[in-house]
Amino acid sequence: MNYRALFILILVLPFASVGQEKKLYPDSLFSTYYHQRVTHFNTLEQRSDDIIFLGNSITDGGEWSELFHDIRIKNRGISGDISAGIINRLDGLLETAPAKIFLLIGINDLARNTSTDSLWHNYLRIISMVKNRQSGTKLYIQSILPVSEYYQKFSGHTGKRDSIAIINTLLEKNQSVYGYTYINLHDAFCDQTGRLNKNLTNDGLHLKGEGYLLWKHLVYPYVYDMQPKAALLPAPKYCNWNGALYPFYKLTNAVVNDSSMLQLDVAGITGHTLAVNINEKDIKAGQPILKLLLGKVDAPMLKEEAYTIQIDAETATITANTVKGLFYGLQTFKQLARDQTYIDGCSITDWPSFEWRGYMTDAGRNFESVSLLKQQLDIMSRYKMNIFHLHLTEDIAWRWEIKKYPALTAPENMLRDKGLYYSVLDIKELILFCKDRFITLVPELDMPGHSAAFTRAMGVDMQSEKGKAIIADILQDIFTTYSFPYFHIGGDEVKIKDSAFIPFAEKIVRANHSEVIGWKPGGNYASQTILQLWNGNEAIHAGFRYIDSRHLYINHFDPFESVMSIYSRKIGNTDQENKAVLGAELCLWNDRKVAVETDLLSMNPVYPDLLVFAEKVWNGKGEDGFVTNIHADHPEAISAFAAFEKKLLEQQQLYFKGLPFAYTPQSGSEWKLVGPFDNQGKLDSSFYPEQEKFNSLYTKTVKTVI
């Protein structure tokens, strides 16, 4: 008998571990459907990252994982369920400590004439059960939805409007007391009389598909730990939310008032299939509409890039002075439509603080494929950056095809990524790709410095007379083949043996109707040459024009340091563009060889830095000098950075899936520090943090000082 009892116990324990609830109520209290669903839930896999939607038939009716395109989101609704049913099955749901529970329950209790006091008591039991697990599961309690007697159905439910109001008030007022988050769904589902909007239901109680889309929009920021409204980056100069809800999911038509706007890839930008029309009369009445209008937008500066957005319940209107401004407005519109269902109504007026908003990558030292460059260009365009500086020649390799001089790109004359270069067709393709995104491609032919690859290929020094003749030939070939509004001649980190070299190169570039850019410190430039500052000690002087790249080298940064430093940076020591300062460029110089080209983006914080830099050059301001931390006695500055960091992380979550994003949130983090360790001068010394069994519990914990 004892052996038999032990055998039975061994069989029962595994079954209990997959979600067998304690019986708190008799089975007869619940329907056969309830028991069917509960036993089904008990046999399904449960994971600690589950996001559970829990409730009655209103929850049961939602295809939640499909609605959110997220398999972590599980439907645990049971038609006809009541608060006692939730209590009865909650232990099983909590077995593996799901990440979040979204609860909507109570209308069936009220329909059974359960008092509001009794229902509230059951809510408290549910809250206590979740909290007593101490599992970290976050509980979100959603308001009971409105009801309507319009369809003359479910009279027991639709007559409980007053009781619904009482329960929702209790839920809202007590959230901080009991440690849950209350979500007010009720008001958004109401019509003007306070009843369930008849367009969202066909029986006055349950929801149609449109209702579930609205529900998704309302809970979306809670599901993904986002801000209540879309986190716009770069932030618009002015943004006011008006409370309207624009049904983006219904949008099928855009209207333009000028045929020149047909060049815009509206569908591609918004991620929504759209027909673009010139005549608004062609659009069916009652459908939401997107208007793209060339008009007049007042802005204090850079009016050609300014735009406004006005969104109400039926119409979204983007107005700009130029097609470029409309393009930027569409980037903001896409961010507003983050959940692809509804857009929160708003009024936005926006313009940039700096004209030159650039990014430079060094393809001379490490070749980057055209596809990888396009990836970076796409991301630049989303965040309203407009200059792509491509560093094409280096000591290591010359990457720009010059057909008259094939030796320049011959593998034997390259030290790294041998034989990889950009053909004439590649450069033309990149120019067009940039143009479609309102980005200007600025090529750099670095001279006379960083020119060892030229010397290997041509057999002469670039500053020699023969070298200058070849350079003149190369430049003439370039300007015959392409058209560049700006051309970078480098000019840095070299002993100028021929003082006429830089003026000679400048003259050729200007003769071909292109503005000259050179690194500073660097050569003996003419006063009209645009100087790109790279050394942090360089000052800005009146009478010259500058691009600021001081303390803006991505490869010099630690990922923790870079975002904070760029966030704090004051571009060109000025809050906004002036006659001397055009703007700034973020630069990626990866001196060392990488194993694969994508290492450039994963071993450097390229994308987080691009985003914070886009915010900085669009909105300006900041602190003088090189700042990498915020002092603890500046709580307002800490709060401001924390708010920005939330926006940055939201952008990562929404738009950088599958892409490298080298950043970890810092605000409010706790760090454990170990060391320092004295190696006694022995470089091969090993210490306990390097051991596999290292226990971090024995380290010192300190609060982050950003």
N, C-alpha and C positions, 0 to 999 in steps of 0.2 A: 504493500500500500504506500509506503513512504517513497519508494522508487517511482511509482506511478504518479504520485502527486508532484514530485520533482520534474518528471517528464512533461507534465501538463504545464507547469510554470514556465519551463523553457520555451514551450510553444507559444505561450500567451505574450510573453514580454516583447518579442519583436513586433507583434501586431500592435501592441500598445504604443510602440515607439513611432509609428507612422501616423499618429493623429487620432487615436481612440479617445473620445471625450468622456469625462465623468458625466454620469446621468444626473442632471440637476432638476429635470422635469420629467414627468411620465411621457412615454412615447405617444400616448393617445392625444396629447395636447397639440401635436403637429400632424400635418397632412402626409399622405403617402409620397407626394412630390418632394416635400421637405426631406424625408428620410432617403429617398432616391438620390437627391442632390448631395446630401451630407456623406453618404457612403461613397459616392463618386469622388467627391473632394478628398476623402480620406485615402483613396488609392492613387491619387495624382502626386507627382513629385513636388516637394516643397523645398524652396531655396531661401537663403537668408537675404537675397536681393529682390525677393518678390515684392510687388506693389499690388496690394489687394483692394479691389472695390467690393465692398461688403454691404448687403442690404436686402431689399425685397424685390418685387417684380420690376420696379423702375430701374434698379441696378441690373437685375437679371437680363433685361432686354438689351443691354449694351454689349456690342462686340468690342470689348475694350482693347485687347491686344492689337486688333486690326485698326481700330480708330487711332491709336497712338503709334502704330507700326513698331511695337515694342513687346517682345514675348515675355518680358518680366512682369507685365501688367496682367493680373489674373481676375477673372470674373467669379466672385463668390456670392452672387446674389441668388436668392431663392424666392420665387413668386409666392406671395401670401405671407412672407415671414414677418414676425413681430420682434419686439425687443427681447422677449424671453427666448425666442429662437436663436437670436444672436448670442445671448448669454450661454445657452445650452451647447452651442457648437464652437465657441470662441477658443476654448483650450486647445482644440485640435489645430486651429488656424495659427495659434501662437507657438506651436510645438518647435518650429525651426526659426522663430524670431524674424518674421518678415520685416523688410525695411520700412514699409509704410502701410497703413490701413486707412482707406477712405470710406467712412461709414455714412450711410443714408438710411435711416430707419425711423419708424414712428407713425406713419400715416395709417397703417393697418391697426395699430394699437388704438388710435383715436377713433377709427371707424367702428371698433368693438366697444366703444364708450369707456375705454380705459381713461382714467383721470389724468390730467397733465401732471399732477403730483406723482402718481405711480409711474408714469412714463419717465419722468425726470429721475426718479429713484433708480429705474433700470439703466438709464444712461450712466449714472454714477457707478453702478456695479460694473458696467462694461469698461468704463474708464479705469476703475480700480484693478480689474483683471489685467488690463494691458500694462498698467504701471507696475503692478506687483511682480511681473515677470522680470523687471529690471534688465530687459533685453536690448534696449535701444530702439525698439519699434516706435516709429512716430505715428501718432493718432491724429487724423484729421476728421472732424465731425462736420458734415455738410448739413446745411439747413434743410428742413422739410420743404419740399417744393410747393408752390401754390396749386390750387385746384380750381375747377370751373364746372358749374352746372349747365353750361351752354349746351352740351350734348345730351343732357338728361340721363346720364348714366352714373353709376357709383354714388348714389345719393348719400350713402352712409359716410363716404369719404369727402364728398364735395361740400358737405354742410359743416365742415370742421375748420373753417377759416380762422375763427377766433382762437381756437385751441392751437392751431399751427403757429399763430403769431406769438402766443404765450411761450411755447416750447422754443421757438427760434430766439426769442429774447433771452430766455434762460441760458441757452447754449452760447450766445454771443457774450453775455455779461460774465460768465463764469470760466471762460477759457483760460485766463491767466491764473485763476485760483486752482484749477485742477490739472493744468499742464497739458492741454490739447490745443489744437489749432482749429478755429471755427472758420468755415467757408460759407459765405452768404451766396448761395445759388438763387434763393427765392426771388430777390428783387429783379434780377435780369430776366427771369422767366415770366414776370408779371406783365399784364396789359395795363392800360391806364386806370382800370377799376380795381386793380390788385388781384385779379384772377389769372389763372394760367392762360397764357397767350394761346388763342385757339389755333393759330398757325403752327404751333409746336406739338399739338396733340390731336387725336381724333376721338377721344372719349372723356376728356376733362381730367384725366388722372395720369395716364401713361404717355410716353413721349414718342413722337415720330423721329425719323432720322435727323431732321433739322435740330430737334431738341438735344440730341446727343452731341451734335457738332458744337452747339452752344455750351453744353456741359464741358466738353473737352477744353474749349477756350478758357473757361472760368477756372478750371482746376490745373491747367497746364503748368503755370508757374510753381504750384505746390508739388506736382508730380516730379518736376525736374529741378527743384530748389532754385528757381529763377526769381527775378524781381517781378512785382505785380504787373508792370507795364514793360513792353519790349525795351531791352537795354540797347540804346542806339549808340553806335560807335563809328566815326567820331560823333560826339554829342552835338546836336544842333544848337545854334546860338539861342533860339527861343523855341520852346515846345510847351503847349498847353493842352491838357486832356479835357475833352468836353463831355465824356460819359456815353457817347453814342457807340453803337456796335455796327461795324460795316461788314456785311457777309462776303468775305473774300472768296469763300468756296463757291459762290454762285457766279463769280466774275468770269465772263467769257468775251467781253468786248472792251476795247480801248478806243478813244476818239482823239484825233489830233487836229489841230487847226492850221497846219502847214505841211505840205508834202515833204519838206526837208526832214521832218521827224520820222519818216518811214524808214530811215536808215537805222533807227534804234531797234535793237533786238529786245523788244519789250517782254516777249514770252520767255526768252532766255534769262533775262535779268530777274524777273519775278518768279521764275520756276513754275509758271502757270500758262496753260494753253490759251492764247488770246488771239482774237481777230482784231486787227487795227483798221479803223475806219476813219475817213475824213468827214463824213456826214453823220451827225448825231441822230438824224431822223431814221437811219437804217437800223437803229437798235430797238429791240422790243421793249415796250413800256413795262415798268415794274422790275426790270433787271438792274442790278448794280452796275455802275459804269466807272471807268477810269478815264479821266480827261487829262491829256497832255497838251498844255497850251504854251505857245510862245506869246509872251505878253510883257508886262512891265513889273519888275521886282525891284523895289528900292533896297539898296544895301550901301553901307558906308564905304565899301571898297570891293574890288574884284567882282564887279557886278556880273561879268560874263559867266561866273561860276555860281552865282546865287540862285536860290530857288525857294518856293513856298509849297507847302502841302496843306490842303484843307480836306478833312475827312469827316463825313457825317454818316447817317444810317443808310444812305442810298448812293452817295457820290464821293469818289476820291478824286481830287483835282491837284495836279502838279503843274505849277506855273514857273517859267524861267525866262530870262532874257535871251538865252541861246540854247541850242540843242545840247551843248555840254552841261549846262545847268540842269536840264531835264534828266540827263543821264545820271547826274549826282542825286537828284531827287528820287529817281527810281531805285538807287541803291538803298536809300533810307526807307522807301516804301517796302522793299523786300524784307528789311529787318523788322518793320512793323508787322508784317505777315508771318511772324515766326512760327505759328502753329498751323498755318495754312487753312484756318477756319474763319475766324473773325479778326478784324483789326479794330483796336480801340480808337475811337474818334479823337481827332487832335487837330491843332493848328500849329504849323511849323514854319519858321522863317530862318533861313540859314545861308551862310557864306563863309569862305575860308579866311583865315588870318594871314596866310602866306601863299604866294603864287607858286613857289618852287617847293614841291613836296616829293622828294626823290628817294630812290633806293638804288644802290650800286652793288653789283656783284662782280667778283674777280674771276673771270673765266680763263685768264691767262695761266694762272698757277694750277687751277683745277678745272678742267673742262666740264661744262654743264650742257647736257643735251637740250635741244630746242624744246622738247616736251617739258623738261623740268623748268626751263625759263618761262614757258607759258603758264605753268602752274603758279609760279610766283607772280607773274603779271596779272593773272586772274584775281589773285588775292589782293594785289595792289589796287586794282580797279574797284573792288567791292568797298574799299575803305577810302576812296577818293584821292588816292595818290596819283601823281600825273607825270613823273619823270623817271625813266628807267635808264640808268647810267651803266653801260656795259664796258668793262675794262677788258680789252681784247688782246693786248700785247704785253709781254713780260720777259724777264730774263729767262724764264723757264721755257716759254713757248710763245710763238706768234700764231694767233688763232683766227686771223682774218684772211680769207682767200683774196689774193691779188693775182689775177690770172697771168699778168706779164712776168711775175716773179714767183713761180711755183716753189722755189727753194725755201721761201719763207715758211710754208706750211708742210714741208717735207718731213717725214717722221724722223729722219736722222738728225735734224736740226732742233728737235724737241727733247727735253729732258724728262718730261712727264706726260702721261696720256698721249703717247706718240701717235701722230697721224690724225688726231682729232682736232677739227677746226670748223669754222662756220663758212659755208660756201656763199657765193653771191646770192643764190636763191634762198638760203637760210636767213640771211640778213634782210632781204626784201620781205620774206614771210614774217619776220619779227616786226618789221616796220609797220606792216599792214595790221598785224595782230594788235600792236600797241595803238595804232590809229583808231581802230574800232572801239577801243576802250578809253579814248581821249588821253592816252599816255604818249609822251614824246620820247623817242629813243635817242639817247645821247651816247654815241660811240666814243671810246677813248683809244687813241693811238699814242701810247706813252713815249715821249721823246724829249730830249735826247737820252734821258735816264731809263733804267729798266729795259735796256735794249740789247742785252747780250744775245738774245735769239736772233735779232737782226744781224748782228755782227757775225754770228756763226753761219747764217745763211748767205749773206752778201760778201763776206770776207773783208769788210771795211767798217771802220768806226762811223757811227751815224753823224758825228760832228765834222768829219772830213769833207772835203769838197765833193769827192765822189759819193760819199754817203748822203750829203745834202741833195745832190742831183737825183739820187734814187728816191729820197723822201719826196721831193717835188713831184716826181713822176707818179709815185704812189698816191699822193694827195690828189693830184689831178685826175687819176683814174677813179678814185673814190667819189669825187664830186661829179664826175661824168656819169657814174653808175647810179648814185643815190642822191637824195636831197635831204640834208640835215639842217634844221634851224640852229642847232648848237653842235659844236665839235670840241672835244676835250683833247688837249695836246699833252697832258701830263706835266712834265717840266720839273718834277721833284726829285730829291735825293740823288743829285748828280753834280759833279763839278763841271760848270760851264766853261769849256776851253775856248769856245768860239762865241763871243758875246753877240754875234749877229745871228746865231741859230734860232733863238726864240722869235725875234722879230721877223726873220725869214719865214718861219712856219706860220706865224700869225697872219702875215700878209697874204699868203696863199689861201688860208681858210676864209679870210674876210673877202677876198676877191671872188670867192664862190658863194657869197651871200649867207655865210654862216657865222654866228657869234662864237668867239673863242673863249674857252674855259681852261684854266690852269690851276694846278695845286699851289697852295701858299702855306708854308714857305716853299719857294720854288724859283723859277727863272725870272729873268728881267723883262717882265711883261709890260705891255702898253697900258695906259690908264683905262682904256675901254674894255680890256679883257676882264671877264668875270673870274674872281678869285675864289677857289674852294679851299676853305680853311680846314686843315687836318691836324695841326699841332695845337694843343690846348693853351699854349702860351701866346699864340698869335692874337693881336688886337685888331679891332675894326676901325678903319680910318675914313673920314669923310672924303668924298671924291672918287671912291671905288665902289664896285658892286661885289657882294659876297654871297656865297653859299656856305652855310655853317655845317661842318662835319666834325667839329671838335667834340671829343668825348662821345662820338656816335659810331664807334667801330664795334660791330656786333661781336667779332671774334675776340675782342679784348675783355668782354664781359663774362662774368659768372651769371647764369640764368637768374639767380636770386637778385643780383645787383642790377642787372640791365633794365628791367622793367621799372624799378624804383628810380633809377638814375634818369632814364629818358622821360618818365612821368614828371620829374622835378625840373627838367632842363628848360632854361629860358633861351629860345632860339635867337642867336645873334645878339644876345643881351637886350632884346626888345620884346615887348608884348605882342607886336604884330609887324608885318612888313613895313619897311620904309625905303627911302631912296638908296640906302646902302645895303640893306639886307633883303635879298629876294626870298630866302627861305632856307631849307636845310636838306641834307641827304644822310640817310642811314646807310652804312657801308659794311659789306661782308668781305673781309680779306682773310681767306683761309690759307695761311702760309704753308702749312704742312700738307703732304699728300694724304688724300682720303682713299679708303679702300673702294667705296662705291659713292657715286655722286650724291645720293640722298643723305649720306653722312654730313654733308654741308648743312643740311637743315635740321638734323637730329642732334649733332654734336655742338651746334650753336643755337641760341634761342632766337632763331630767325623770325618765326611767325608771331610769337608773343611780342617781340620787339617791333615788328612791323606795325602791329595793331596799336601799341601804345604810342609809337612815333606818329602814326596817322592821326591819332587824337591830338597830339602835341602840335603838329604843323597846321592842323585845321583850326585849332582854337587858341593857340599861342599861350602866353603868360608862362609863369614858372619862377624858379629861383636862380640867382646868379651863381656861376661856378659849377663845380662837379659835386653833385649831391647823391649819396648812396643810402641815406637813412633819414628817418624822421625822429626827432628827439621826443622822448616820452612826455615832456612838458608842453607838447603841441597837440593836444587832443583833437582839435578841429582838423589839423592836417592829417592825422592818423585816420580820422573818420572819412575824410575826403578820399584818401588813397584806398581805404577798404571798400568804399562805394565803387570806385573805378575798377578795383580788382574783381568785384562781382560781375561787372559788365564784361570784363576781359574773359572771365571764365565762362560766362554765358555764351559769348561768341565762340569760344573753343568747343563747347558742348554742341552748339547748333551747326557749326560750319566747318569744323576741322576733324570730323570723324575719319580715321584712317590716315591722317596726316601728322607729321611730327609737330609737337607743340611743347617745347622744353620749358615748362613752368609749373611750379607748385605754389599754391596759395600761401601767403605769408601772414596776412592780418590775423592777429589773435592766436597764432600757432605757438606751441611750446616746443622748445628744442632741448635735446639731451646732448651735452657736451662731454667729450672724453679727452684726456691728455692735458697738457703736452707730455711727451715721452722723450726722455734723454737717451739717444741712441749711442752716446759715447763716441760719436764719429764713425760708427759702423753702419754703413748704408744697407747692409743686408739684415739688420736687426728686425725682429718680429715681436709685436706686442699683442696683448690679449684681445683687443677689438678685432684683430685680424683672424682670430681663431673661429672655427665653425661653431663652437659651443659658447661663444660670447653672449653674455646675458646683459641686455640693455637696462635691466632694472637697477643695476648698480651704477648707473650714470647719474650725473647731476642735471636736474631739470631747471631751466631758466625761461622766463617769459621773453617773447620776441620784442625787441626794440627795433622798429622798422627804420 
